[in-house]
């Protein structure tokens, strides 16, 4: 993905110059890129711990929550290899959001301890209210800004039958929201398209920078890992998600899908 901003990890100011030819005039025109600062991130993971997070994946003996834990560890280690100054905190979502580990830290061992403490309820939590999550995030975002950092929330949502809701003012965009949505296939008791649409609305309602949303009904851990890897990109360096064409497919466009039964029809147009 091309960007006119400095690469993440270059926390100082950066100035680039180049030569742009003018064929009609036969002259070279100098251009400059304005200095831009890329802030370190405070990233708040909020994991859905409803009973639907215990749905089995297609890998034997592995449920959604198991795969989510692995994906978070992959993300944290990869993010810190890009820039060791990023920090992470953790919350859970049942009926509303609550802290799992409030202190933001770059320590991997602290992340591992928080992941081990993640557990899900065996009964349905019903409809999720995201208002408290946004309230917690807004409070932390103000503290992050005071330290010249930015805050991002990564919500991992697992419910197919109930749409989340929130009450949040439209003019308060203090943080960026990313969403990873794991869902069942559509059926009489499920409405993943309606849930997805509600998540998109929430993302667009609260995000300071470009927020990304990915969804999967495949039940494949590798799909979750791939989408979580795509969320590594810094919010200040993103293009609109509709313009994002990574990762590139390894098969020709005319080729048939490898596993037709895995294709779940959830429209992702935004």
C-alpha positions, 0 to 999 in steps of 0.5 A: 500500500503506497502512502505519502506519510513516513513509514511507521517507526519513524517517529521524528519529522521527515521531509522528502523531495523529488523531481517531477517532469513537465513534458509540455514545458520541457522543465523539471518541477521540484516538489516537497512532502510536508513534514508529518509526525506518526504517533505511537499507538495505545491499542485497546483490544476488546474481546467478545466473551459471549457464548458464541465465542466458544463456537468450534472452528474447523480446526479440531479442538479449537474454538473461536476464543482459542483462535482469537487468543493466538491472533492477538499474540501474533498481532502484538509480537508483530506490532512490537517488531515494527515499533517497540513503543506501542502499548496494549490494554485489554477489555471484554464485552458481554452485555457491556464492556469491562476492563480485563487489564487497564494498564497499557504496556509494551511488555509481551509477558503482560499481554500473555498473562491477560490472554490467559485470563480471557474466558467466555460465558456459557450462556448468551449475553444478549444484545451488546451495548458498546456505549461503555466501551466507547466511554472507556476508550474516549477517557483513555484517548485523552490521556494518550493525546497528552503523551503525543500518542493516539488510541485505537480500539480493536473490537473482536465480535462473535455474535450472529443473532444480535446486533450491537447498539450504542449511544454516542455523540456523533461529534466525539471522534477521539479514537479509531475503531477497527472490527474483526467479526467472526460469525455463523452462516445466515440462517433462521436464527442468525442475521450476520448481515444486519450485525455487520451493518451495525458494526460498520455504522458504529465504526464510522460513527466514532473513528477519528482516522480510517477504521477497518472492518473484516468479517469471516464465516469460514471458521478457519483460524488462518483467515482470522490470522490474515485479517488481524495481520492486515490490521497492523497498519497504522491508522495515520498511514491508511488509505480508505478500506475500499481502496485497499487491495491487499493481500493479492490473490495467489490464484487467477481471477477466473479460477473457481473458489477452492472451497465453495461451501466456505463462501458466506454471503455477507456484503462488505460494501461500506 
